[in-house]
Amino acid sequence: MALTAEFTRLPDLAALGSRWQALEARAESSFFLGWTWTGAWLESYDIRPELLAVTDGLGRDVALALFGHAMQPRLLGPSATLSLNQSGNAVADRPFVEYNGLLTARGKEGQAIEAALRALQRRNDWRTLRFSGLSPGSPLLEIAARRKTRLDLSPVYQIDLEAVRASDYLSLLSSNSRGQIRRAIREHGGALPAIAVATPADIDPWLAEMRSLNAGRHADNAWDDEAFCRFVAMLAARGDDAVELLRLTDGEGSVGFLLNFIHGGAAMNYQSAFAAPRSAKDKPGLLCHAAAVDHYAGRGLMLYSLLAGKDRYKQSLATRQEALEWWQIDRFSPRLEAEAILRKILKRPASA
């Protein structure tokens, strides 16, 4: 049965949510393509990207995706850009989608992407596509274009929880990481912090404490943005078993907080906040993640993922890794051709 792909204005969120969740029940998708993430993002930032719907001959949804349309800055002037499951606005895209793609019914992935790419090619109102957080080798990259540029390749550091259950987590780490965590354990009374999972009544005060702990620690702090705080609160409140907000404590109080997604046998750490170190040897962040590894290994999950990022602490904690990619797809335009030549002369990468 042939599939049809069409772009439309974004429907009412209640109606879209019903369609999205119905398709999600028939899909094998990432957490970032589910309605918990998507609905919270749309509502928190009050954005209205376009809807791409791929349907079968009976009008049933086979694939859904969102595309933001924006004039995005480029070296020689703005370029009309479509962004997959992003708005094209830097503030509204602060949540950073990962494991991106189309929400697609099982067994229809290839056909749905072919239909979606044909629909994108038919549009003449864009010069650039942005695909953020794709798994390497995504068939979305098969779209015909003048130039395809990988802007970033980010590791996704993970802990294999099967290996943890078969051995001991610290024994799987480097001697340096192992020593840092053991010293931190001694600083906190000789044991990993205790873990409590937020109840609905805990969410607001715990998130307020996370925001306070993160204040002033980063030059570009997402927690300073009210919309981002709303987004995180919606995730925690609406995620049911798919989102866990953890508070980690010892005898002296809070050691840290972790906001994690639970999906497909994996726990994924999305946000964190840690108390100040109590001494030069204290590593509250490493300690909290080590406690989370123990927590999720005991629950029978397969992976604890630290999601995309090149932070050294993630590498220190990991026992394995994969990668995600960020791509810029350009059609032909004289301005973008001139930009490519200028970048080559200046030896300036497309990500700069």
C-alpha positions in Angstrom: 0.0 0.0 0.0 1.5 3.3 -1.1 2.2 5.9 1.6 1.6 9.6 1.4 3.5 12.3 3.2 2.1 15.8 3.8 3.1 18.9 5.7 0.3 20.6 7.6 -0.1 23.3 10.3 0.3 22.0 13.8 -3.1 20.7 15.1 -4.5 21.4 18.5 -2.2 19.8 21.1 -4.9 17.6 22.5 -5.8 16.2 19.1 -2.1 15.9 18.2 -1.4 14.1 21.5 -4.1 11.5 20.8 -2.7 10.8 17.3 0.9 10.8 18.6 0.3 8.4 21.4 -1.8 6.0 19.2 1.1 5.8 16.8 3.7 5.5 19.6 1.9 2.4 20.8 2.6 0.8 17.4 6.2 2.1 17.2 9.7 1.1 18.4 11.0 4.6 19.0 13.4 6.5 21.2 12.1 8.3 24.3 12.8 11.6 22.5 10.2 10.8 19.9 7.5 9.9 22.4 4.7 12.2 23.5 6.1 12.6 27.0 9.0 14.5 25.5 7.3 16.0 22.5 4.2 17.2 24.3 6.1 18.8 27.1 8.4 20.6 24.6 5.5 22.0 22.5 3.6 23.2 25.6 6.5 24.6 27.5 7.9 26.8 24.7 4.6 27.7 23.0 6.1 26.9 19.6 4.3 25.8 16.5 6.5 23.8 14.1 4.8 22.1 11.1 3.6 18.5 11.3 4.8 16.0 8.8 2.3 13.1 8.6 3.0 9.9 6.6 -0.3 8.0 6.1 -1.4 4.9 4.3 -4.2 4.5 1.8 -6.8 4.4 4.6 -5.5 7.6 6.1 -3.9 6.0 9.1 -0.8 7.5 10.6 2.4 5.5 9.7 4.9 8.2 10.7 4.9 11.6 12.4 7.5 14.3 12.8 7.8 18.0 13.5 9.7 20.5 11.4 10.6 24.0 12.5 11.1 26.6 9.8 13.4 29.5 10.5 15.9 31.8 8.9 19.1 30.6 10.6 22.3 32.6 10.7 25.1 31.5 8.3 28.4 33.0 7.4 27.1 35.1 4.5 23.6 35.7 5.7 20.6 33.7 7.0 19.4 30.5 5.3 15.9 29.2 5.2 16.2 26.1 7.3 13.9 23.2 8.3 14.9 21.5 11.5 13.7 18.0 12.4 11.9 17.9 15.7 13.3 21.3 16.6 12.0 24.8 16.2 15.1 26.5 14.7 15.0 28.9 17.7 18.1 28.4 19.9 16.2 29.1 23.1 13.3 26.8 22.3 15.8 24.1 21.2 17.6 24.1 24.6 16.2 20.7 25.5 18.5 19.1 22.9 16.7 16.2 21.2 18.7 13.0 20.9 18.1 9.7 19.1 16.1 11.8 16.6 14.1 10.6 13.6 10.5 9.9 12.6 8.0 8.3 15.0 7.2 5.3 12.8 5.0 2.2 13.0 6.9 -1.0 13.3 8.0 -2.5 10.1 7.2 0.6 8.1 10.5 2.5 8.7 12.0 2.3 5.2 8.8 3.2 3.4 8.0 6.0 5.7 11.4 7.6 5.4 11.2 7.4 1.6 7.9 9.1 1.6 9.1 11.8 4.0 12.2 12.5 1.9 10.1 12.9 -1.2 7.8 15.4 0.6 10.9 17.4 1.7 12.3 17.4 -1.8 9.0 18.8 -3.1 9.2 21.8 -0.9 10.9 24.9 -2.4 10.9 27.1 0.7 14.1 25.8 2.3 17.8 25.8 1.5 19.1 23.9 4.5 18.0 21.0 6.6 19.2 20.4 10.2 19.2 16.9 11.6 20.2 16.9 15.2 21.0 13.8 17.3 20.8 11.2 14.6 22.2 7.7 15.0 25.1 7.1 12.6 24.0 5.8 9.2 20.4 7.2 9.5 18.5 6.7 6.2 17.4 10.3 6.5 20.8 11.3 5.3 20.0 9.7 1.9 18.2 12.8 0.8 19.6 14.3 -2.4 21.5 17.5 -1.7 24.3 19.7 -2.9 26.3 19.4 0.3 26.0 17.3 3.5 28.1 18.4 6.4 28.4 16.6 9.7 28.6 19.4 12.3 29.3 17.3 15.3 30.0 13.7 16.3 29.3 13.2 20.0 30.0 10.2 22.2 27.2 8.7 24.2 28.9 7.2 27.2 27.1 4.3 28.9 27.4 1.7 31.6 26.7 -1.9 30.7 24.5 -3.0 33.7 24.7 -6.7 32.7 28.5 -6.5 33.2 27.9 -4.7 36.5 25.7 -7.5 37.7 28.2 -10.1 36.6 31.1 -8.4 38.4 31.5 -5.2 40.4 31.0 -1.7 38.9 34.2 -0.2 40.3 36.3 -3.1 39.0 35.2 -2.2 35.5 36.6 1.4 35.7 40.1 2.8 35.4 42.2 2.8 38.6 42.0 6.6 38.7 38.1 6.6 38.5 37.9 3.7 40.9 40.1 5.6 43.4 38.1 8.8 43.1 34.8 7.1 43.8 36.2 5.1 46.7 37.6 8.3 48.3 34.3 10.0 47.9 32.5 7.1 49.5 34.7 7.4 52.5 33.9 11.1 52.7 30.2 10.2 52.9 30.3 7.7 55.7 31.6 4.7 53.9 28.5 4.0 51.7 26.9 5.1 48.5 24.1 7.7 49.0 20.6 6.5 49.7 18.2 6.9 46.8 14.6 8.2 47.0 12.3 8.4 44.0 10.1 11.5 43.8 6.4 11.3 44.6 4.2 13.9 42.9 4.4 16.0 46.0 8.2 15.9 45.9 8.7 17.2 42.3 8.3 20.9 42.7 10.6 21.3 45.8 13.2 18.9 44.5 13.4 20.7 41.1 13.6 24.0 43.0 16.6 22.6 44.9 18.2 21.4 41.6 17.8 24.9 40.2 19.4 26.4 43.3 22.3 24.0 43.2 22.9 24.7 39.5 22.8 28.5 39.9 26.0 30.2 39.0 27.8 27.0 38.0 27.6 27.4 34.2 28.2 30.3 31.9 25.1 29.3 29.8 22.8 27.8 32.4 19.6 26.2 31.1 18.1 26.4 34.6 18.0 30.2 34.3 15.3 29.9 31.6 11.8 29.7 33.0 10.6 27.8 29.9 13.2 25.1 30.4 12.2 24.8 34.1 8.6 24.3 33.0 9.7 21.7 30.5 11.6 19.7 33.1 8.7 20.0 35.5 6.3 18.7 32.9 8.6 15.8 32.1 8.8 14.8 35.8 5.1 15.2 36.4 3.8 13.5 33.3 6.4 10.8 32.7 4.8 8.2 34.9 7.2 5.2 34.9 9.2 6.7 32.0 10.7 9.6 34.0 12.4 9.3 37.5 13.5 12.2 39.6 16.0 10.8 42.2 17.2 12.5 45.4 20.5 11.1 46.8 21.2 11.7 50.4 23.5 10.6 53.3 23.4 11.4 57.0 24.2 15.1 56.4 21.5 15.8 53.8 21.3 16.0 50.0 24.3 14.8 47.9 22.6 15.4 44.6 19.6 14.9 42.3 19.2 13.0 39.0 16.4 13.3 36.4 16.4 10.1 34.4 14.4 8.6 31.5 13.5 4.9 31.6 13.0 3.5 28.1 13.7 0.3 26.3 15.6 -1.3 29.2 17.8 1.7 29.7 18.0 4.5 32.2 19.2 7.7 30.7 20.5 10.6 32.8 19.1 13.9 31.4 19.7 16.5 34.1 21.6 16.5 37.4 22.5 18.8 40.3 25.0 18.1 43.0 25.9 19.6 46.4 29.2 21.3 46.8 32.1 19.0 47.5 32.7 18.6 51.3 36.5 18.3 50.8 39.2 18.3 48.1 38.7 14.5 47.8 34.9 14.6 47.5 33.3 13.9 44.1 29.5 14.2 44.7 28.7 13.8 40.9 30.7 10.6 40.5 29.2 9.3 43.7 25.6 10.0 42.7 26.1 8.3 39.3 27.7 5.3 40.9 24.7 5.0 43.2 22.4 5.3 40.2 24.3 2.5 38.5 23.8 0.3 41.5 20.1 1.3 41.7 19.3 0.4 38.1 21.5 -2.7 38.0 19.5 -4.0 40.9 16.3 -3.4 39.0 17.4 -5.5 36.1 17.9 -2.7 33.5 20.4 -3.3 30.7 22.1 0.2 30.4 22.7 3.4 32.3 23.3 6.1 29.7 24.9 9.5 30.3 23.5 10.7 26.9 25.4 12.7 24.4 28.3 14.9 25.6 32.1 15.0 25.7 32.4 15.7 29.4 35.4 14.0 31.0 33.3 12.7 34.0 31.1 10.7 31.5 34.1 9.0 30.0 35.4 8.2 33.5 32.2 6.5 34.5 31.5 4.6 31.2 32.2 1.0 30.3 31.0 1.4 26.7 30.0 4.0 24.2 28.1 4.8 21.0 27.7 8.0 19.1 25.2 10.5 17.8 25.6 13.0 14.9 24.5 16.5 14.0 24.1 17.2 10.3 23.6 20.2 8.0 22.1 19.4 4.6 22.4 22.2 2.0 20.7 22.6 -1.3 22.3 24.6 -4.1 22.3 28.3 -3.7 24.8 30.9 -4.9 25.2 32.3 -1.3 25.9 28.9 0.2 28.3 28.0 -2.6 30.2 31.2 -1.8 30.1 30.4 1.9 31.6 27.0 1.2 34.5 28.5 -0.8 35.1 31.1 1.8 35.2 28.6 4.6 37.7 26.5 2.6 39.9 29.6 2.2 39.7 30.6 5.8 39.9 27.0 7.0 36.9 27.6 9.1 34.7 24.5 9.8 30.9 24.6 9.2 30.3 24.2 12.9 32.1 27.6 13.7 
